[in-house]
Amino acid sequence: MMAQTAQVIVDVATRQTDQPYDYAIPETLADQVEPGVRVIVPFGRRKLQGFVVGLSDTAAFDGKLKAIEQVLDLTPVLDPELLALSKWVATTTFSFWIATMQTMLPAAMRAKYDRTLTWTADEKPADGWGQALFRHARTVPYPDTLTAAQTRQLRAWVKADQLTVDYIVHNRAKAKTQKAVKLAPGKALTSAAAPKNAKAQQKLLTGLQTKPFTGVLTQPVAAARYGVSVATVRLAEKAGWLQSTTVNIRRNPLAIRPERDQPKRLTADQQQAADQFVAAVAAKTPQTFLLEGVTGSGKTEVYLQTIQAALDDGRTALMLVPEIALTPQMVHRVLARFGDAVAVLHSGLSDGEKFDEWRRIQRGEARIVVGARSAVFAPLANIGVIIIDEEHETSYKQDEAPRYHARNVALHRAKTFHCPVILGSATPSLESRARAEKGVYTLVRLPERINDRPLPPVHIIDMRKNSGARVQPDFSPELVAALENTLAKHEQSVLLLNRRGYSAQAMCRNCGWIARCPNCDISLTVHRAARKLVCHYCGHEEPIPTRCPVCNSDKIRFFGTGTEKVEDTLQKILPTARILRMDADSTRKKGGHARILNAFGKGQADILLGTQMIAKGLDFPTVTLVGVINADTALGMPDFRASERTFQLLTQVAGRAGRGSKPGSVIIQTYNPDHYAIQLAARQDYEGFFRREMRLRHQGKYPPYYYTVLLTISAPSETVTAQESYRIAGDLKPLLSQTAIVLGPTPRSITRINNRYYYQILVKFKKEPALGRGLHNLLTNSQALLKNKVQVAIDFEPQQIM
């Protein structure tokens, strides 16, 4: 007996609807409704999309049930493992269940879209409804109305790999097509079909007579197959002995396919690490390893050989990197080793590209997934290993609902699939390193660079002594001399400045007026190339004024330093140097990161100047100098992780120098030369930093000694925001023990953003059984606040507390 009732989560993100609703399953849909498919259901006066999350023979509701009206998917879009995972993520991140399920799917399946059916088998349906459907084309619109028998037939064709369903998103993505040809039905291919003096056409005709093809070939493939040009294939179409059509083709998200490479011989340290990982893969042990390897120690090769072990065992592999656009060399190495077995998922892809890759993974065509944060939800089955490279990166934490950390999701999936997780970094997060100290994670070290290459010497320059009229404010004489020397030797340099734009702010020297954002409590940043002032929080833009709006003076001056300004100054100091700038402005267009890095890798520039994005994963053997223009940017942030971020950034960027056969050097300019984060980063002394920082965290009662939860309350009115913040704090405190610490409510460091006021409450605790329940109740009750436009966000283990 088939289930009569389906439990459906409807697409309404409110606490009141964040539960399954019972719907009757009509007989005509009985064999189509299963957990993980999307359906259309009546909800009040509306018709909504929802996800089936369960089936049963009875209903919890006593009255007459409404019935499911339509099933949108021929096969489930979420398998049982991902359905269970979506519920776990919703519970642990205080999010709506519907939001976590939608996060797992490509945007093409969440937006307004059209569906098409594409017949992929060589032989079309021989008779009946299917023959009529595909009579004129292999790709047709998804029929508006289908009988139960017709839907059953579609499902059978999909399962037999004879049919695919595509999603074409309105105004966002289209199925990628290519012109193709097929043999014209009933057309006799005689030698008279082509002119005798047309040698190319005769060659094509002979090829088709002796080796005809079935199905459809794209024009380039047909031309290559018969040794003629595409123009000749088009002439054959005009002559009528080939028939024109189009086919959907898979988009290649990286537009390149590097040459295949082979496994490399491992050092003793690498072999010892790989042996432990491969043993855990073979034993199907959900063990977590922390691979602490200095920059250039060969972590990537260890990852690749572990992935190969998982594939040899008939399993799949998932590899996360912080941001693929910033780590293209890592992606290229995985592609070079495993080729078409790799699918790539990240935010830089178009909706269509993401959908194509997601579908390849779901079908089992791609056995390895490389991606950024959201790739942790890839629909892989039978995962054999999960790798998280640069595990300390904050980009693994999503800063909007659902506020999940990819590391936590990976550890949860690893328990389901009984597979190891490898967390790799030269500078592990204090939380991960502390877990390794306690034995929760297994610590594995790679203490030496490959081929015994030394770590580059680091020189700290005290910028407090860098004064005098003839000295450039952003460049010490030592850094200028080092750049000139590197340029003279035809080697390359990397310069880090963690602030984009031309200058920090525009100011009137006459009256002191500063250009500020009308929507946020922050000054506007000067972008001189675009001739505008920009707010980096809400996106507000306005022209750079020529006169002060307060006193009408023309003494508008720019203060502070940005990448644009440094580029201008650098070009004046080194007029022959070829400079590439890499920041959020210069990489805004799709593929911008890759274009800049490719040009630099090919030697088309002498100096790569950029923000922190240049510190991640770059491996250029010709880079022998790394300069940090101002190491103090992050130290001034009101955040307990400020020292850790500074140490990680400086250690990572210093590791970009001297990775080839030529020795490298690093110059760090700072106004805080004695700060322990800068001194220890200069010595690449992670263990020393870990011990020093852990003492400070213990004294301040911060992670990893305490857990933290950040509550952010916002509203268009500051008075309402403050009132609600104090009410919420008052409701929370009775639930907490004496050992918990509540900081706030306090205004956020930038209180007004986009005309909303933000207050926050930080709770620090070790074990509070009632806190989770209290926070879920808070979210439920917060729905009543929406009438006053009050929003409440809960972030467990926030990465930013500013």
N, C-alpha and C positions, 0 to 999 in steps of 0.2 A: 504493500500500500504506500503510495507516494504521500509526502508531506502536504498538509492542507494549508499551513500558515507559514508566512515568511516574516522574519524580524528585519525591519528596514530602518536604517539611519537616514533621515531626510536632510536635504541640503539647506538647512537653516542653522546658522551659527549662533545659537543662544543656549543658555543653560537649561531653559525649560524644555527645549527640544533635543537636548544632548542625551538621548536614550533611544533604544530601538522601539519602533511602533509595529504592532501586528497588522498584517494585511493578508487577506484571503488570496490563495493562488487559484486562478481560474483553471478549469480542466485543460483548456487549449494551450495554457502556458506551463503545465505541470512539469514537462520534461525540459523546460528552458530555465526555470528559476533554480539557482543554486548559489551558495555563499560566494561572494566576490563579484557577482555581476551587478551592473547598474540597471535600475528600473525607473519607470515613470509611475508615480502614485498620486492619487488625489490627497491633498492636505488642506483641510478647510475649504476655501473656495478656489484654491490654486491647484495647479498640477506641478509637482516638483520632481526633480531627479533625486534618487537615493541609492544607497548601497545595501544589498542583501547581506546581513551578517549572521543569519542563522535560519534554520528550518525546524518546524515542529508539527506534531499531529494535532495539538490543541493550542488554544489562544489564551493569553492571560486576561484579555478583555472579554467581558460577559455579553456585550451587545453585538449587533450585527457588524461584521467587519467590512470595511471598504476593500475593494479588490485591486491588485496590481493591474495597471492598464497596458504596460508595454515593457518588454525586456530589450535593453539597448545593446547588449553584448552577446555574441554567439558563444564566446568562451569567457570564463571569469577574468577580470582584469587584476584582481588581487587573489592570490592563492591563500590557503588556510594559514600559512606561516606569516604572511604579510598582514592578513586580517588581525591575527592575534597581536602582532607587533604594533599595529596602529592603535589598538586599545591600550597597550602598555605605554606607548609614547604619550597618548592623551592623558592618562592617569598621572604619570610621573612629571609631566611638564605643565599640568593644570591647564590643558587646552581642550578644545572641542574635538570629539571623535571624528566628526565629518572633516575638520580641518586637517587632521593628520592623514586621513585616507586620501584627501586631495593632494597633499604634499607628496605622496608616493607616486602619483601619476604625472606623466608629461602634460604640459600646459595645453597641448592640442586636444586632450581628452577632457579638459575642464572648461574650455571656452565654448562659445557658440560656434558650431561647426556643421559641415555637411559630411555625410558618410558616402563612400563609394565602394563598390564591389569590383574586384579585379580577378578575372579568370587566369590562373597561372599554369594550368596543365596544358600539354600539347593539344590534346583532343578536346574539343568543346562538348558539352552535353549532347547526347545523340538525339534525344527527343523530349517532348513535353515542355513544361514551363521553363526549365533551365535553358533549353535550346532557343526559345523565344526571347528570353532575357538577354542572352549574349549573342544574338543573331548578327547584330551590326557592329559590335565593338567588344573588346575584352574588358574594358572598364566602363561601368554603368553606375548611375546613381542608385543608392540603396532604396529599394521600393518603399513607398509610404505605407502601404498595407500589405501584410503577408498573412496567409493562412498558417495554422499550426504545422501542417504538413510541409509547407514551403520553408518555414523557419527550420524545421528538423532537417530538411535537405541541405540548407545553407550550412548548418552546424556540422553535418556529416562531411561536406566538401572542405570546410575549414580544417577539420581534424585529419582529412586525407591529404592536406597540403595542395589542394586543387584550387583554392579560393582564398583571397586575402581581403580584409576590411581596412580601408584607409580613412583617415580623418582630415578634412580640408577645413582649416580654421579661417573664418571670415576676417579679412583685413590683417591677418597675422601670418599665415603660412599657407602655402599651396603644395599639393603633391608635385614633386619634381618629375617632369616628363622629358622624354627624348624621342625624336623622330625615329621611326622604325619601319621595317618592311616585312612583308610576308608574300609567299607565292600566290599569284592571282589564281583563284579557283577556276577550273575549266579552261585555262589558257594553255594551248599547246606550244611548248618551247621548241620550235623548229629553227633551223639555221637561218631561215628567211626573216626571223623576228627582228634581226638587227642588220643594219647596212653592212655590206661586205668590207668596205674600206674603213669602217669604225672598229679598229683593232681591239680597243679596250672593251667595247660592248660585246664583241664576238668572244673575247676571253671570259667575260662574265657569263655569257650565255652558255658557253661550253662547260663552265664550272657548275652552273645550275643543272645542266642536263646530266652530267656525270656524278655530281655530289649534291643533290637537292637537299634543302634543309626543311625541317618541320617547325611549326610554331612561328615565333617572331624573332627577328634580329634587329638591333639598332643599326642605323645607317653606317656608323664607323665600324662596327663589328662585321657587318656584311661585306663592306669594302675590304677589310683586312683579310677576311676568310677567303675571298676569291682574287686577292692581289690586284685590286683596281682602286680608283679614287672614289670618294664620296660623290663627286659630280657624276661619275658613270652610273652609280646606283640610282641617282635621281633621274638620269636619262631613261633608265629601265622602268622607273615608275611612270614617267610620261608616256613611254611606249606601251604601258599597260601589262607588261609581263611580270612586274612586281607591284604589289599593292601597298599604298602608304597607310601607316597607322601610328599610334604613339604608345609608349610603355612608361609606367612609373618606374623610376630608378631610385636606388638608395643614395642619399646624400652622403658624401665623405666629409665628416666634420672637420678633419684636419687638412684636407686637400693635398695630402702628401702620403707617400708610402716609402719610408726609408728602406735602404738595402738591409736584407736580413743579416744578422750577426750570430755568432756562436758563443756558447758559454765560455767564460774566461777562467783561467786557472786561479784558484783562491789562495790567499795568504793563509798562514797557520791560524791567525785570529779569525779570519773570515770563515775558514773551514769549520772551526770549532763552533761558531755561531750557527752556520748553516746546518751542521749535524744535529744540533738541538732542535732547530725549527722543523727539519724534515722528519725527525723522530716523532715530534708531536703531531705532525700531519698524518703520519702512518698509524699512530696509535689513536687517532681521532680524540685527542685530548683538548678540552676547551681551556688551555693554559694561556696566560697572558705574559708575553715577553716584553721587556723594555730594552731596546737595542740602543745603547748609548755609544755613538761613534763620532769621533772628531770629524770636522769637515774634511772631505777628501779621503775618507777611510774605506770607501767601497761598499757602503750599505746597499746601494742599488743592485749590485751583482748578487749579493746575498738574497735580496728580495726575489730576483728573477729565478734563481735556482730553486728557491722554496716554492715559487709558483709552479715551476716545471714538475716538482714532486707531487703537487696536488693534482695537476693534469694527468700525470702518469698513473695516479690512483683513481682516475675516472671522475674526478671532482672538479669544481670550479674555483675561481679565485677573485677576490675583491680587493682593489688597491685604492686607497684614498690619498690624494695630495691636496695641499692647501687651496691653491687656485691654479687651474691648469694653464691659464694664459700666462702665469708667471713661472711655471715649471715645465715649459715645452720640452726641454731636453729629457726629463724623466719620462714623459709620455712617448717621445720618439724612441727611447731605449726599449720600452716595453713593446712598442709596435715592431721595432727591428727584430726583437727576439721571437715574437709570437704571431706577427702578421694579422691576418683577417680573423683570428680567434679573439681579437681585442675589440671591445666596444668602449667608446669614450662618452662620458656624460659630464657636462658642466654648463654654467650659466651663459657662456659666450656663444652657445649654439642657438640657431633659430629654433622655433617651435617644431618645425618640420624635421630638422636634424635630430632633435631630442627624441621625437616620436619614432623615427626610423631606428635609432640605436636602441631605444627601449623595447621595440618590437623584436629586434634581433636577439636581445637578451632573453625575453620571455619565451621565444621559440626555441631557445637552446642553440642558436647559431653562433652566438658569442659566448665563450666560456670564461673569459677574463674581462672584468670591468675596471676601467681606470676612470676616476672622476673626483670631483670636488665634494663638498659636504653632503648634498642631497643624493649622491650616488650610493650612499649607505643603504638606501631603500631599493636598490636595483633588484629586479625580479629574478635573481639567480636562484637556482635550486642546487642542493647538494654542495654547499660551499665547503671547500677544503682548507682555506686559509684566508684571513683578513689582515691586510697590512695598512697601517696608517703612518705615512711618512711625514716628517716635521710635526710630530704629534703635539708639540707645544703651541702651535699656531692658534690664535683666537678665532680665525675664520671657520674653525670646525664647530663653533657654537652659533646657532641661528639667533639673531637678535630681535626677531618678531615671532608671534605665535605661529606654529608650535615651537617654543624655545628649547629645542633639543640640542644635545651635544653629540656629534657624530661618534665620538669615542664610546659614549655610554650605549648608543644604539648598536654599535659594532660588537661590544661585549655581550649584549643581550642576544644578538643573532648567533654569536659564536656558541653560546650555551645550547641554543636550539639545534645547531648543525654539528655540535661536538667537534669544533675546529679551533686551532690556536689563533691568537691575535698577536701581531707584532707591531709594537709602537716604536718608531724610530726617530731619533733626533740627536744632534750634537749638543743641544741644550734642553733636555727634557723639562717639562713643567714641574714645578715643585710638588704638585699633587701626585703625579706619576712616580717621581723619584722617591717620594716618601712611601708610597705603596710598595715600591721595590725594596726599600729599607726594611719594611715590616714583613716581607716575604709574600705579600699578596700578588705582586708581579715577580717574574724571574728576571734579574738584571744580567744582561749580556753586554760585554764591552768590546769596542774596536778602538784601541787607544792610539794606533799609529796610522799615518797616511800610507796610501799605496806606494810601493817602490821606495819606501823610506824617505819620501819627500818631506823636508822639514816644514813645520808651521812657520808662516812668515813672521819676521820680527815686527813688533808694533811700537811706534814712537808716539808718545802723548805730548801734544803741544799745548802749553798753557796760554790761552788767548788773552788772559788778563795782562800779559806782558806785550801783547801785540798792539802797540799804540804808536802814534806818530803820524804826521800828515801824509807821508809818502807810502804808508802801508794800506793795502786793501783791507777793508773790515772783515771780509769773508775768507780771505786767503792769507795764511801765515807765510813768511818768506820760505820756511822749510817746505811747505806744500807746493808752492810755486816752483821752487828749485827741483823738487822731485818730479813734478809734471814735465818740466822742461827736459830733464834728463831722460825720462821715459819716452818722450816724444822724439828726442834725438836718436834713441836706440831703436826707433820704429816698433815699440811695444805699446800695449794698450793700458788704459787706466779706467777705473770705475770710481765715481764720486757720489757719495750719499748725502742728501739733504732732505730731511723729513718734513718738507713743507712745499706744496705746489703753489703756483701763482707767481706774480712778479714781486710783490711786497706784502707784508702782513696787513697794512692799512694805509689809507689816504688821510692826511691831516693838514689843517690850515696852520701855517707857522705864525699867522698874525693873531688869531683869536683862540686857537686850540681846538676848533671843531674837528670831530672825527666822523668819517662816513660810516654810518651804522645801518644794519638791516632794519627795515620797518616792521618786520614780522618776528624777529628774534633778538635776544639780548646779546648781540655779538657784532663786532665791526666787520665791514665788508672787506674782502680780499681783492687786491688789485691784480687784474689779468691784462697786462699791457698789450700783448699780441692781439687779443680780441677787443681791446679798447673798452673794457667794461669792468665794473665792480661786481663781485659775485659773493653771495652767501653760501658757504659750504654746508649749511644745515638745511635750509628750505629751498635753495636754488634761485632765490630772487636775484635779478640782474638789473643794472642800470649803467648808463654811460659814465665814464670818468669825468667829473666836473672840471671845468677850466677856471671857475671862480667859486669862492666860498659862498654857500647859500646863506650864511649868517652875517658875515661882515663885507661880502662882495670883494674880498681881497683875491689877487691872483697867485698868492703864495701857497698853492696846494703842493705839498711834498709827500713823497712815499717813504714809509719807515718799515723796518723789518726786512727779512730776506725770504725770497721764494726761488723756486727752480728757474723761472724765467729770468729773474734778475741775475742770478748766479751765472746763467748761460751767457747773458750779455757781458758781464764783467769778465768771465773767463775768455771770451772771444777777444776782448781788448788786450788781456794779458798775453794770450797765446794766439796771435792773429792767424797763424798757419794751421792751427789744430782743427781737425774735423770733429765736431761735437754732435752727439745724439742725446736728446732729452727724453726721458721716459717717466711720465707721471700720468695722473688720471686725465689730464687735458690732452696730452699728445697720443694717448692710447684709447681715446673715446670710441673711435670707429672700430667695427668688427675686424679682428685680426691685427689690430694696432701693435699689441705686444710682440707678436710673432714677427711682424715686419721689421721692427726696430732691432730685435735680438738677432734676426737673420742677417741684417745689414752689418751689425757689430761683429757677429761671428765670421762674416766674410772679409773682415778687415776694411770695411768701407768707412770706418770712423776710428779716431784715436782715443776719444774719451766718451764714456757712457755716463751721463749725469742723470740721477733720478732720485725718487723717493724710496721708501722702504721696500717697494716692489722689486728693486734690483738686488736686494739682499738674499732673495730666495732661489735656491736651486740652480744658479748660473754656473756653468762649468766651461770657461774659456781658457785654454792653456796659454794664450798669448797675453793674458792680463797679469801684469807684474806689479802694479801699484793700485792700492785701494785707499781712497781718502774719505774721511768722515768730516764734513764741513762744520757741523755743530752737533756734538754728541749729547747735548743737554736737553734736547727738545722734549723727550718723554719724561725726563727726571722731574720736570716741573708740574706734571699732572697730579691732581689730587686723587690718587688711586694707590691702594696698597701694593699693586703689582708694578708700579712705575720702575722700580729698580730692576725687577726681573725682566721687564720688557726691554729696558736699556741694555742689560747684559746680553740678552738673547740676540738683539739686533746687531750689536757691535761684534759679537762672536761670529754670527752668521756672515756678516758682510766682510769681516776680516778673512774668513775662510775662502773668499772668492779669489784671493791673490796667490800666486805661486803654485797653481795646480798643474802646470806643465813642467817641462824640463828646466825652465829658467826660474831662478829664485825670485820671490816676491817680497814686498814690504807694505806696511800699513801705517798710515798717519791719521791719528785721531785728534781733532781740534776740539778743545773743551774749555769752559770757564770753571769747571769743577774737577780739576786734574787729580785731586786726592780722593774723590768718591770711590767707595769700594767696588761698585758695579763697573766703573770704567777701568780701575786698576786691575781687577780680576779678569775682565774681558780681554785686556791687553795681554795678559799672561795665558789666556785661553784656559783658565783654571775653574772649570765647572764645579769640581768637588769643593774647592774653597768657597765659591759663591754659595753653593747649596748650604753648607754649614752656617755661614754668616747670616744668610737670609732666613734660614729656619729659626735661628735664635730670635730674630726680630719679629717674625710671624708669631712665635710662641708668646713673646711679650705683649704683642698687640692683639692676641686672640683672633687671628685670621687663619684662613685656609693655609695649609692642610690640617691645622689643629682644630679648626671649627668649620662646620658647614655654614653657608650663607644663603639667605633668600632676600631678594630685593623686590620691594613693592613700589611701583611707580603709579602715582595718581595724577591725572591731568584733567583740565577743563578750560574753557575759554575765559573763565573768571578766576582771578587769583584768590579772591575771598572764598569762593566755593571750593577750590582746590585745597586750600589750607583747612577749611572746616571738615571736609570729608577725610582728609589725611589724619587729622587728630581723632576723628570718630573711629576710623579703622584701627589706628594704633591702640585706642582704648578697648576695642573689642578683642584685639589679639593678645594683649598682655595677660589677661586672666588665664589664658590657655597655656601659658609658658611657665616653666619651672624657674627657680631662683638663679640657675646657672646660665640661662639664656640672656643675651644682651640685645637690647633694642636701641638702635641709633636713629633718631629722628622722631617725628617727621621734620625734614629740612627741605628748603628749596634746592633743586638741582643746580649744579655749578653754572649751567646756562639755563636760567629759569624759564624763559619764554622762547619757544621754537614754533614757528609757523602759527603764531597767534594762539597758542595753547600754553598754559602755565603748568609746570611740572614740579611736583614734590615727591620725595622718596622716603621710604622706611627700610632700613637694613636690619635684618634679624640674624644674629650670630648664635649658633647653638651646636651642641654635641649630640643630644638625643632628646627629641621632643615628640612623643607618640601622638599628642593631640594636635600638633601644628598642621599636619597634612589635612586632617579633617576640617580644621578651622579655615584653612586657605580655600578648600573646595566650597565650604559654606559661604565664604566671603565672595567668591566668584558668582555663586548662585544669587546671592543678595545684591551683587553689584549691578545686575540687570535692571533693578529698579532705579538706579542712578542715571541711566541713559537719558531719562527725560530732562535732566539738567546737564546733559552732554558731558558727564563725568565718565572717564575710562580708567579702569584698574588693570594693570599688567603685573603678573607674578613671574619672576625669573629666578629659578633655582640654580645656585652656583653661577652668578653673573660673571662675565668676563670684563665688564666695564661697570664701575659704580659712580661715574661722574654724573 
